[in-house]
Amino acid sequence: MKTRLSLYLFILALPLLVNAEQSSITKADGYSCMGVDHSRKQTENLALQDAKRNAVEFSKTYIESETEMENFQLKKDLVTAFSKAKVKVIDVLNEVWDDPATGDCYTIKIQAEVIPAKAEMQKVVASSTMMEDPRAPLTIKVWTNQDTFRAGEVMKVFLRGNKPFYGRLIYIDASGTKLQILPNPYRKENYFQGGVIYEVPTGNDKFDLTIQEPFGTEKVVLYGSTAPLGQLSTANLGPVLQVKEPEKVIAAKTRGIALTTERKEQVSEFAEAVAEVTTDS
């Protein structure tokens, strides 16, 4: 028998609000030497900036070579968006100063998220063709079965991507409790085919999303990547997993993707989508 969970997901009384963002995750090296003009700290900063530039270049080159969109202007906008990208350092993988006998030089290796420029990316997303095109960068969507919910009603969550992706679905309630509803102990799949709509809960899931108090503003967050996602600290609640990390840590750890040297490319496509919802009595 399925367990009823107190999952009171919030859907706005007016149109459903869905936010989606695309980015890429890569490893990059940076290098700099002190010379006579730079202090040790300045040299480290210059090496970091070099690594960030390389991360942007890797991602832009990947988009140019791997993306085959029929609309030439959209692809041009996409490449421009990544060439103007911001870089967020996920982790410093290694950093070392050379032996002073060989020169005062510093090397750093980072894992970074390359976030395309918003203005250019909005042009691409506005075309509404990315979700239908598996040749476009990873695009994911999460939504629910209706726009508003009352106590006792049952929610269904749906997710879809334009290409195969590794995914994680997190529900955050009005009190801040965070539950991983997919994958879960009874439905361990975390790799989803492109162009297919997946429903939660269904099949082997042992819970229903039945609306009950406390009511308010909540959200469902879908994370997706073309590489396996980073691990989270969770507690088994039976049908679902409770996530013990703060929301910002969830986002950061999920982006801790395992980029291996065996992969042909060292760039992974990443996307995040949010469905905000509201419930009432």
ZIWOJO-V853506 format. One record per backbone hydrogen bond with DSSP energy under -1.0 kcal/mol. CO is the residue of the C=O (numbers start at 0). NH is the residue of the N-H. E is the energy in kcal/mol with one decimal. If there is no record, write none. Layout:
co & nh & e
CO & NH & E
CO & NH & E
This chain:
co & nh & e
2 & 207 & -1.8
4 & 6 & -2.2
9 & 277 & -2.2
16 & 275 & -2.2
18 & 273 & -3.1
20 & 271 & -2.3
22 & 269 & -3.0
23 & 113 & -3.5
24 & 267 & -3.0
25 & 111 & -3.0
27 & 109 & -2.7
29 & 107 & -2.3
31 & 105 & -3.4
33 & 37 & -1.5
38 & 42 & -2.3
39 & 43 & -2.1
40 & 44 & -2.2
41 & 45 & -2.5
42 & 46 & -2.1
43 & 47 & -2.0
44 & 48 & -2.5
45 & 49 & -2.0
46 & 50 & -2.2
47 & 51 & -2.3
48 & 52 & -2.4
49 & 53 & -2.2
50 & 54 & -2.1
51 & 55 & -2.2
52 & 56 & -2.4
53 & 57 & -2.8
54 & 58 & -2.2
55 & 59 & -2.7
56 & 60 & -2.6
57 & 61 & -2.3
58 & 62 & -2.5
59 & 63 & -2.4
60 & 64 & -2.2
61 & 65 & -3.0
62 & 66 & -1.8
70 & 74 & -1.9
71 & 75 & -2.3
72 & 76 & -2.5
73 & 77 & -2.3
74 & 78 & -2.6
75 & 79 & -2.4
76 & 80 & -2.4
77 & 81 & -1.8
78 & 82 & -2.1
79 & 83 & -1.4
80 & 116 & -2.7
81 & 84 & -1.2
85 & 114 & -3.1
87 & 112 & -3.1
90 & 110 & -2.8
93 & 108 & -3.1
95 & 106 & -2.7
98 & 101 & -2.8
102 & 104 & -1.7
103 & 33 & -2.8
104 & 97 & -3.2
105 & 31 & -2.0
106 & 95 & -2.5
107 & 29 & -2.7
108 & 92 & -1.9
108 & 93 & -1.6
109 & 27 & -2.1
110 & 89 & -2.5
110 & 90 & -1.9
111 & 25 & -2.3
112 & 87 & -2.7
113 & 23 & -1.9
114 & 85 & -2.6
116 & 120 & -2.3
117 & 121 & -2.4
118 & 122 & -1.0
119 & 123 & -1.3
120 & 124 & -2.7
121 & 125 & -2.5
124 & 127 & -1.9
129 & 132 & -1.2
132 & 135 & -1.6
138 & 161 & -1.9
140 & 159 & -1.9
142 & 157 & -3.1
148 & 279 & -1.5
149 & 152 & -2.2
152 & 210 & -3.2
155 & 144 & -1.4
156 & 199 & -2.8
157 & 142 & -2.1
158 & 197 & -2.8
159 & 140 & -2.4
160 & 194 & -3.3
164 & 191 & -3.3
165 & 224 & -1.9
167 & 222 & -2.6
168 & 180 & -1.7
168 & 181 & -1.3
169 & 220 & -3.2
170 & 178 & -3.0
171 & 218 & -2.0
172 & 175 & -1.8
176 & 172 & -2.3
177 & 242 & -2.6
178 & 170 & -3.4
179 & 240 & -1.9
181 & 168 & -3.6
186 & 183 & -2.4
189 & 166 & -2.5
191 & 164 & -2.3
197 & 158 & -2.1
199 & 156 & -3.4
201 & 204 & -2.4
205 & 2 & -2.9
207 & 4 & -1.8
207 & 209 & -1.1
208 & 154 & -3.3
210 & 151 & -3.4
215 & 278 & -1.4
217 & 276 & -2.1
218 & 171 & -2.8
219 & 274 & -2.7
220 & 169 & -2.9
221 & 272 & -2.6
222 & 167 & -1.9
223 & 270 & -2.7
224 & 165 & -3.5
227 & 257 & -1.1
232 & 243 & -2.4
234 & 241 & -3.0
239 & 236 & -2.4
240 & 179 & -3.5
241 & 234 & -2.4
245 & 249 & -2.4
246 & 250 & -2.1
247 & 251 & -2.1
248 & 252 & -3.4
249 & 253 & -2.5
250 & 254 & -1.3
252 & 255 & -1.5
253 & 229 & -1.6
254 & 256 & -2.6
256 & 258 & -1.1
259 & 262 & -1.1
267 & 24 & -3.1
268 & 225 & -1.9
269 & 22 & -2.8
270 & 223 & -2.7
271 & 20 & -2.7
272 & 221 & -3.2
273 & 18 & -2.1
274 & 219 & -2.4
276 & 10 & -4.1
276 & 217 & -2.0
